Amino acid sequence: MEREALLSKLKKVSAGRCARLSYLTHEGKRDLQADVDLCDRLINRTDDVLHASPLEHVAQCFSASHRSGPFRGWSQYRKEFSNECADE
């Protein structure tokens, strides 16, 4: 798997696991593909509203001067989506 595809999948797994705190199965099973699928459901909603809270905990290291959301030196996953902040 190429680096960018792997990085994208790992971000989705991480966001899915953050969301899974609310959606944990009663059996307590961990399944990478189920985490990716859960993240995809949060991102690809039919009402075009991004469920972004699980995505804000996932970040990638950047230069110390980089700012993304509340992070300095990190790039927040939720900022990769144009609809991450709803207009009121």
N, CA, C and O atoms as a printed pandas DataFrame, in Angstrom:
     atom_number atom_name residue_name chain_id  residue_number  x_coord  y_coord  z_coord
0              1         N          MET        A               1    0.866   -1.179    0.000
1              2        CA          MET        A               1    0.000    0.000    0.000
2              3         C          MET        A               1    0.907    1.235    0.000
3              4         O          MET        A               1    1.863    1.313    0.772
4              5         N          GLU        A               2    0.597    2.192   -0.869
5              6        CA          GLU        A               2    1.411    3.405   -0.920
6              7         C          GLU        A               2    1.242    4.225    0.359
7              8         O          GLU        A               2    0.251    4.091    1.077
8              9         N          ARG        A               3    2.230    5.072    0.625
9             10        CA          ARG        A               3    2.286    5.823    1.891
10            11         C          ARG        A               3    1.028    6.669    2.128
11            12         O          ARG        A               3    0.469    6.640    3.225
12            13         N          GLU        A               4    0.578    7.417    1.122
13            14        CA          GLU        A               4   -0.595    8.293    1.287
14            15         C          GLU        A               4   -1.863    7.485    1.556
15            16         O          GLU        A               4   -2.689    7.883    2.377
16            17         N          ALA        A               5   -2.022    6.355    0.871
17            18        CA          ALA        A               5   -3.194    5.511    1.088
18            19         C          ALA        A               5   -3.160    4.911    2.487
19            20         O          ALA        A               5   -4.188    4.832    3.160
20            21         N          LEU        A               6   -1.977    4.490    2.923
21            22        CA          LEU        A               6   -1.840    3.933    4.275
22            23         C          LEU        A               6   -2.136    5.006    5.318
23            24         O          LEU        A               6   -2.853    4.749    6.286
24            25         N          LEU        A               7   -1.591    6.203    5.126
25            26        CA          LEU        A               7   -1.833    7.299    6.057
26            27         C          LEU        A               7   -3.317    7.631    6.136
27            28         O          LEU        A               7   -3.845    7.847    7.227
28            29         N          SER        A               8   -3.993    7.672    4.996
29            30        CA          SER        A               8   -5.428    7.937    4.964
30            31         C          SER        A               8   -6.201    6.861    5.734
31            32         O          SER        A               8   -7.109    7.170    6.505
32            33         N          LYS        A               9   -5.836    5.611    5.518
33            34        CA          LYS        A               9   -6.525    4.517    6.212
34            35         C          LYS        A               9   -6.279    4.595    7.716
35            36         O          LYS        A               9   -7.206    4.400    8.502
36            37         N          LEU        A              10   -5.037    4.879    8.129
37            38        CA          LEU        A              10   -4.728    4.964    9.558
38            39         C          LEU        A              10   -5.477    6.115   10.229
39            40         O          LEU        A              10   -5.900    5.992   11.379
40            41         N          LYS        A              11   -5.642    7.236    9.516
41            42        CA          LYS        A              11   -6.423    8.352   10.059
42            43         C          LYS        A              11   -7.870    7.921   10.279
43            44         O          LYS        A              11   -8.478    8.248   11.298
44            45         N          LYS        A              12   -8.413    7.181    9.308
45            46        CA          LYS        A              12   -9.798    6.715    9.435
46            47         C          LYS        A              12   -9.945    5.715   10.573
47            48         O          LYS        A              12  -10.930    5.759   11.310
48            49         N          VAL        A              13   -8.985    4.820   10.724
49            50        CA          VAL        A              13   -9.023    3.860   11.834
50            51         C          VAL        A              13   -9.004    4.607   13.159
51            52         O          VAL        A              13   -9.780    4.300   14.064
52            53         N          SER        A              14   -8.113    5.590   13.270
53            54        CA          SER        A              14   -8.008    6.357   14.502
54            55         C          SER        A              14   -9.293    7.120   14.805
55            56         O          SER        A              14   -9.772    7.102   15.940
56            57         N          ALA        A              15   -9.858    7.794   13.793
57            58        CA          ALA        A              15  -11.117    8.525   13.988
58            59         C          ALA        A              15  -12.255    7.566   14.305
59            60         O          ALA        A              15  -13.096    7.858   15.156
60            61         N          GLY        A              16  -12.286    6.430   13.629
61            62        CA          GLY        A              16  -13.312    5.424   13.914
62            63         C          GLY        A              16  -13.221    4.914   15.338
63            64         O          GLY        A              16  -14.241    4.682   15.987
64            65         N          ARG        A              17  -12.000    4.738   15.826
65            66        CA          ARG        A              17  -11.821    4.279   17.206
66            67         C          ARG        A              17  -12.226    5.353   18.205
67            68         O          ARG        A              17  -12.766    5.040   19.265
68            69         N          CYS        A              18  -11.968    6.622   17.874
69            70        CA          CYS        A              18  -12.452    7.710   18.744
70            71         C          CYS        A              18  -13.973    7.678   18.809
71            72         O          CYS        A              18  -14.554    7.814   19.885
72            73         N          ALA        A              19  -14.620    7.499   17.660
73            74        CA          ALA        A              19  -16.085    7.438   17.614
74            75         C          ALA        A              19  -16.598    6.181   18.292
75            76         O          ALA        A              19  -17.678    6.192   18.883
76            77         N          ARG        A              20  -15.843    5.104   18.214
77            78        CA          ARG        A              20  -16.284    3.822   18.736
78            79         C          ARG        A              20  -16.506    3.859   20.252
79            80         O          ARG        A              20  -17.197    2.998   20.796
80            81         N          LEU        A              21  -15.936    4.833   20.923
81            82        CA          LEU        A              21  -16.229    4.974   22.355
82            83         C          LEU        A              21  -17.729    5.098   22.572
83            84         O          LEU        A              21  -18.264    4.631   23.577
84            85         N          SER        A              22  -18.399    5.728   21.623
85            86        CA          SER        A              22  -19.846    5.867   21.692
86            87         C          SER        A              22  -20.574    4.700   21.038
87            88         O          SER        A              22  -21.743    4.445   21.329
88            89         N          TYR        A              23  -19.875    3.992   20.150
89            90        CA          TYR        A              23  -20.513    2.948   19.350
90            91         C          TYR        A              23  -19.946    1.559   19.625
91            92         O          TYR        A              23  -20.136    0.654   18.813
92            93         N          LEU        A              24  -19.254    1.366   20.751
93            94        CA          LEU        A              24  -18.605    0.092   21.039
94            95         C          LEU        A              24  -19.620   -1.038   21.057
95            96         O          LEU        A              24  -20.695   -0.918   21.646
96            97         N          THR        A              25  -19.269   -2.126   20.409
97            98        CA          THR        A              25  -20.163   -3.281   20.414
98            99         C          THR        A              25  -20.191   -3.888   21.808
99           100         O          THR        A              25  -19.233   -3.748   22.568
100          101         N          HIS        A              26  -21.257   -4.545   22.139
101          102        CA          HIS        A              26  -21.375   -5.170   23.453
102          103         C          HIS        A              26  -20.378   -6.309   23.618
103          104         O          HIS        A              26  -20.028   -6.680   24.738
104          105         N          GLU        A              27  -19.926   -6.859   22.499
105          106        CA          GLU        A              27  -18.938   -7.935   22.557
106          107         C          GLU        A              27  -17.530   -7.375   22.760
107          108         O          GLU        A              27  -16.605   -8.134   23.047
108          109         N          GLY        A              28  -17.354   -6.069   22.618
109          110        CA          GLY        A              28  -16.045   -5.453   22.780
110          111         C          GLY        A              28  -15.062   -5.799   21.681
111          112         O          GLY        A              28  -13.852   -5.744   21.900
112          113         N          LYS        A              29  -15.557   -6.157   20.498
113          114        CA          LYS        A              29  -14.694   -6.555   19.387
114          115         C          LYS        A              29  -14.006   -5.346   18.772
115          116         O          LYS        A              29  -14.584   -4.263   18.684
116          117         N          ARG        A              30  -12.757   -5.550   18.345
117          118        CA          ARG        A              30  -12.002   -4.527   17.610
118          119         C          ARG        A              30  -11.804   -5.039   16.190
119          120         O          ARG        A              30  -11.302   -6.144   15.982
120          121         N          ASP        A              31  -12.199   -4.233   15.224
121          122        CA          ASP        A              31  -12.133   -4.630   13.822
122          123         C          ASP        A              31  -11.710   -3.406   13.014
123          124         O          ASP        A              31  -12.454   -2.429   12.936
124          125         N          LEU        A              32  -10.514   -3.454   12.408
125          126        CA          LEU        A              32  -10.001   -2.310   11.661
126          127         C          LEU        A              32  -10.955   -1.857   10.566
127          128         O          LEU        A              32  -11.203   -0.660   10.421
128          129         N          GLN        A              33  -11.491   -2.788    9.797
129          130        CA          GLN        A              33  -12.391   -2.411    8.702
130          131         C          GLN        A              33  -13.679   -1.796    9.243
131          132         O          GLN        A              33  -14.219   -0.868    8.641
132          133         N          ALA        A              34  -14.175   -2.298   10.365
133          134        CA          ALA        A              34  -15.372   -1.712   10.970
134          135         C          ALA        A              34  -15.100   -0.278   11.418
135          136         O          ALA        A              34  -15.981    0.577   11.336
136          137         N          ASP        A              35  -13.867   -0.011   11.898
137          138        CA          ASP        A              35  -13.501    1.353   12.289
138          139         C          ASP        A              35  -13.438    2.270   11.071
139          140         O          ASP        A              35  -13.905    3.407   11.128
140          141         N          VAL        A              36  -12.866    1.785    9.974
141          142        CA          VAL        A              36  -12.825    2.565    8.729
142          143         C          VAL        A              36  -14.251    2.830    8.237
143          144         O          VAL        A              36  -14.571    3.949    7.835
144          145         N          ASP        A              37  -15.099    1.809    8.267
145          146        CA          ASP        A              37  -16.492    1.963    7.825
146          147         C          ASP        A              37  -17.231    2.982    8.685
147          148         O          ASP        A              37  -17.999    3.791    8.165
148          149         N          LEU        A              38  -17.006    2.948    9.993
149          150        CA          LEU        A              38  -17.650    3.914   10.890
150          151         C          LEU        A              38  -17.180    5.322   10.567
151          152         O          LEU        A              38  -17.993    6.245   10.510
152          153         N          CYS        A              39  -15.891    5.503   10.356
153          154        CA          CYS        A              39  -15.374    6.823    9.984
154          155         C          CYS        A              39  -15.990    7.289    8.669
155          156         O          CYS        A              39  -16.381    8.450    8.547
156          157         N          ASP        A              40  -16.081    6.399    7.687
157          158        CA          ASP        A              40  -16.695    6.761    6.401
158          159         C          ASP        A              40  -18.146    7.197    6.586
159          160         O          ASP        A              40  -18.602    8.117    5.907
160          161         N          ARG        A              41  -18.872    6.558    7.487
161          162        CA          ARG        A              41  -20.268    6.960    7.746
162          163         C          ARG        A              41  -20.320    8.349    8.383
163          164         O          ARG        A              41  -21.250    9.109    8.115
164          165         N          LEU        A              42  -19.349    8.690    9.212
165          166        CA          LEU        A              42  -19.308   10.018    9.823
166          167         C          LEU        A              42  -19.003   11.090    8.782
167          168         O          LEU        A              42  -19.527   12.203    8.849
168          169         N          ILE        A              43  -18.147   10.741    7.815
169          170        CA          ILE        A              43  -17.703   11.694    6.793
170          171         C          ILE        A              43  -18.714   11.819    5.660
171          172         O          ILE        A              43  -19.032   12.929    5.234
172          173         N          ASN        A              44  -19.220   10.698    5.173
173          174        CA          ASN        A              44  -20.055   10.662    3.964
174          175         C          ASN        A              44  -21.542   10.600    4.296
175          176         O          ASN        A              44  -22.234    9.652    3.925
176          177         N          ARG        A              45  -22.013   11.601    4.985
177          178        CA          ARG        A              45  -23.430   11.638    5.360
178          179         C          ARG        A              45  -24.262   12.209    4.228
179          180         O          ARG        A              45  -23.785   13.064    3.481
180          181         N          THR        A              46  -25.483   11.756    4.090
181          182        CA          THR        A              46  -26.351   12.226    3.012
182          183         C          THR        A              46  -26.839   13.656    3.252
183          184         O          THR        A              46  -27.223   14.338    2.302
184          185         N          ASP        A              47  -26.832   14.118    4.497
185          186        CA          ASP        A              47  -27.285   15.483    4.780
186          187         C          ASP        A              47  -26.146   16.500    4.686
187          188         O          ASP        A              47  -26.344   17.670    5.012
188          189         N          ASP        A              48  -24.931   16.065    4.234
189          190        CA          ASP        A              48  -23.771   16.926    4.038
190          191         C          ASP        A              48  -23.318   17.607    5.324
191          192         O          ASP        A              48  -22.678   18.658    5.281
192          193         N          VAL        A              49  -23.647   17.013    6.467
193          194        CA          VAL        A              49  -23.181   17.527    7.752
194          195         C          VAL        A              49  -22.137   16.554    8.280
195          196         O          VAL        A              49  -22.439   15.393    8.556
196          197         N          LEU        A              50  -20.923   17.030    8.415
197          198        CA          LEU        A              50  -19.823   16.198    8.880
198          199         C          LEU        A              50  -19.927   16.003   10.385
199          200         O          LEU        A              50  -20.037   16.978   11.129
200          201         N          HIS        A              51  -19.893   14.767   10.836
201          202        CA          HIS        A              51  -19.827   14.483   12.276
202          203         C          HIS        A              51  -18.345   14.529   12.631
203          204         O          HIS        A              51  -17.660   13.506   12.589
204          205         N          ALA        A              52  -17.847   15.722   12.982
205          206        CA          ALA        A              52  -16.411   15.966   13.035
206          207         C          ALA        A              52  -15.764   15.739   14.392
207          208         O          ALA        A              52  -14.537   15.679   14.459
208          209         N          SER        A              53  -16.511   15.610   15.466
209          210        CA          SER        A              53  -15.861   15.522   16.770
210          211         C          SER        A              53  -14.883   14.355   16.890
211          212         O          SER        A              53  -13.821   14.550   17.480
212          213         N          PRO        A              54  -15.165   13.142   16.369
213          214        CA          PRO        A              54  -14.148   12.095   16.446
214          215         C          PRO        A              54  -12.932   12.373   15.563
215          216         O          PRO        A              54  -11.864   11.802   15.783
216          217         N          LEU        A              55  -13.090   13.249   14.563
217          218        CA          LEU        A              55  -11.994   13.560   13.657
218          219         C          LEU        A              55  -11.035   14.595   14.236
219          220         O          LEU        A              55   -9.912   14.735   13.752
220          221         N          GLU        A              56  -11.464   15.320   15.266
221          222        CA          GLU        A              56  -10.602   16.373   15.793
222          223         C          GLU        A              56   -9.505   15.842   16.701
223          224         O          GLU        A              56   -8.560   16.569   17.009
224          225         N          HIS        A              57   -9.607   14.599   17.135
225          226        CA          HIS        A              57   -8.585   14.009   18.006
226          227         C          HIS        A              57   -7.425   13.409   17.223
227          228         O          HIS        A              57   -6.380   13.101   17.796
228          229         N          VAL        A              58   -7.603   13.242   15.921
229          230        CA          VAL        A              58   -6.591   12.646   15.055
230          231         C          VAL        A              58   -5.766   13.774   14.442
231          232         O          VAL        A              58   -6.322   14.710   13.866
232          233         N          ALA        A              59   -4.435   13.687   14.564
233          234        CA          ALA        A              59   -3.582   14.747   14.043
234          235         C          ALA        A              59   -2.268   14.165   13.540
235          236         O          ALA        A              59   -1.826   13.100   13.971
236          237         N          GLN        A              60   -1.664   14.897   12.617
237          238        CA          GLN        A              60   -0.386   14.513   12.033
238          239         C          GLN        A              60    0.637   15.585   12.387
239          240         O          GLN        A              60    0.339   16.778   12.320
240          241         N          CYS        A              61    1.826   15.168   12.760
241          242        CA          CYS        A              61    2.897   16.090   13.132
242          243         C          CYS        A              61    3.306   16.959   11.952
243          244         O          CYS        A              61    3.484   16.462   10.840
244          245         N          PHE        A              62    3.457   18.270   12.199
245          246        CA          PHE        A              62    3.912   19.226   11.197
246          247         C          PHE        A              62    4.992   20.090   11.827
247          248         O          PHE        A              62    5.444   19.803   12.936
248          249         N          SER        A              63    5.406   21.130   11.148
249          250        CA          SER        A              63    6.416   22.032   11.702
250          251         C          SER        A              63    5.847   22.762   12.918
251          252         O          SER        A              63    4.632   22.894   13.065
252          253         N          ALA        A              64    6.728   23.224   13.768
253          254        CA          ALA        A              64    6.308   23.890   15.007
254          255         C          ALA        A              64    5.470   25.129   14.739
255          256         O          ALA        A              64    4.651   25.504   15.578
256          257         N          SER        A              65    5.651   25.772   13.594
257          258        CA          SER        A              65    4.901   26.999   13.301
258          259         C          SER        A              65    3.518   26.716   12.707
259          260         O          SER        A              65    2.690   27.622   12.617
260          261         N          HIS        A              66    3.261   25.471   12.301
261          262        CA          HIS        A              66    1.968   25.106   11.690
262          263         C          HIS        A              66    0.867   25.163   12.742
263          264         O          HIS        A              66    1.038   24.683   13.862
264          265         N          ARG        A              67   -0.263   25.754   12.370
265          266        CA          ARG        A              67   -1.407   25.842   13.285
266          267         C          ARG        A              67   -2.627   25.245   12.597
267          268         O          ARG        A              67   -2.908   25.554   11.438
268          269         N          SER        A              68   -3.353   24.386   13.319
269          270        CA          SER        A              68   -4.545   23.729   12.770
270          271         C          SER        A              68   -5.539   23.548   13.904
271          272         O          SER        A              68   -5.308   22.756   14.817
272          273         N          GLY        A              69   -6.659   24.289   13.848
273          274        CA          GLY        A              69   -7.604   24.239   14.963
274          275         C          GLY        A              69   -6.880   24.677   16.231
275          276         O          GLY        A              69   -6.173   25.684   16.223
276          277         N          PRO        A              70   -7.049   23.929   17.320
277          278        CA          PRO        A              70   -6.384   24.309   18.568
278          279         C          PRO        A              70   -4.932   23.840   18.653
279          280         O          PRO        A              70   -4.259   24.105   19.649
280          281         N          PHE        A              71   -4.441   23.146   17.623
281          282        CA          PHE        A              71   -3.109   22.551   17.660
282          283         C          PHE        A              71   -2.047   23.454   17.049
283          284         O          PHE        A              71   -2.295   24.132   16.052
284          285         N          ARG        A              72   -0.878   23.457   17.646
285          286        CA          ARG        A              72    0.303   24.107   17.065
286          287         C          ARG        A              72    1.332   23.000   16.848
287          288         O          ARG        A              72    1.661   22.248   17.766
288          289         N          GLY        A              73    1.836   22.917   15.607
289          290        CA          GLY        A              73    2.798   21.875   15.278
290          291         C          GLY        A              73    2.149   20.568   14.837
291          292         O          GLY        A              73    2.830   19.563   14.631
292          293         N          TRP        A              74    0.849   20.593   14.696
293          294        CA          TRP        A              74    0.097   19.405   14.287
294          295         C          TRP        A              74   -0.971   19.831   13.288
295          296         O          TRP        A              74   -1.431   20.972   13.317
296          297         N          SER        A              75   -1.370   18.909   12.396
297          298        CA          SER        A              75   -2.456   19.169   11.455
298          299         C          SER        A              75   -3.641   18.293   11.846
299          300         O          SER        A              75   -3.542   17.066   11.844
300          301         N          GLN        A              76   -4.739   18.916   12.174
301          302        CA          GLN        A              76   -5.941   18.223   12.645
302          303         C          GLN        A              76   -6.682   17.585   11.471
303          304         O          GLN        A              76   -6.924   18.242   10.458
304          305         N          TYR        A              77   -7.042   16.307   11.604
305          306        CA          TYR        A              77   -7.719   15.561   10.537
306          307         C          TYR        A              77   -9.010   16.242   10.109
307          308         O          TYR        A              77   -9.293   16.296    8.913
308          309         N          ARG        A              78   -9.797   16.761   11.032
309          310        CA          ARG        A              78  -11.083   17.359   10.672
310          311         C          ARG        A              78  -10.918   18.551    9.737
311          312         O          ARG        A              78  -11.840   18.875    8.989
312          313         N          LYS        A              79   -9.763   19.208    9.767
313          314        CA          LYS        A              79   -9.509   20.375    8.914
314          315         C          LYS        A              79   -9.282   19.981    7.456
315          316         O          LYS        A              79   -9.175   20.853    6.594
316          317         N          GLU        A              80   -9.206   18.677    7.166
317          318        CA          GLU        A              80   -9.056   18.208    5.786
318          319         C          GLU        A              80  -10.387   18.220    5.030
319          320         O          GLU        A              80  -10.419   17.935    3.833
320          321         N          PHE        A              81  -11.483   18.547    5.717
321          322        CA          PHE        A              81  -12.810   18.499    5.120
322          323         C          PHE        A              81  -13.411   19.897    5.054
323          324         O          PHE        A              81  -13.404   20.633    6.042
324          325         N          SER        A              82  -13.934   20.260    3.879
325          326        CA          SER        A              82  -14.453   21.614    3.687
326          327         C          SER        A              82  -15.687   21.897    4.544
327          328         O          SER        A              82  -15.951   23.052    4.878
328          329         N          ASN        A              83  -16.435   20.871    4.900
329          330        CA          ASN        A              83  -17.657   21.076    5.686
330          331         C          ASN        A              83  -17.442   20.748    7.171
331          332         O          ASN        A              83  -18.382   20.348    7.858
332          333         N          GLU        A              84  -16.206   20.917    7.667
333          334        CA          GLU        A              84  -15.918   20.567    9.055
334          335         C          GLU        A              84  -16.477   21.580   10.049
335          336         O          GLU        A              84  -16.575   21.295   11.242
336          337         N          CYS        A              85  -16.839   22.749    9.561
337          338        CA          CYS        A              85  -17.391   23.781   10.432
338          339         C          CYS        A              85  -18.682   24.299    9.809
339          340         O          CYS        A              85  -18.645   24.954    8.767
340          341         N          ALA        A              86  -19.816   24.015   10.432
341          342        CA          ALA        A              86  -21.111   24.397    9.879
342          343         C          ALA        A              86  -21.378   25.885   10.118
343          344         O          ALA        A              86  -21.082   26.414   11.189
344          345         N          ASP        A              87  -21.940   26.549    9.110
345          346        CA          ASP        A              87  -22.379   27.935    9.271
346          347         C          ASP        A              87  -23.655   27.967   10.079
347          348         O          ASP        A              87  -24.505   27.085    9.959
348          349         N          GLU        A              88  -23.779   28.979   10.896
349          350        CA          GLU        A              88  -25.006   29.088   11.703
350          351         C          GLU        A              88  -25.991   30.000   11.031
351          352         O          GLU        A              88  -27.084   30.220   11.553
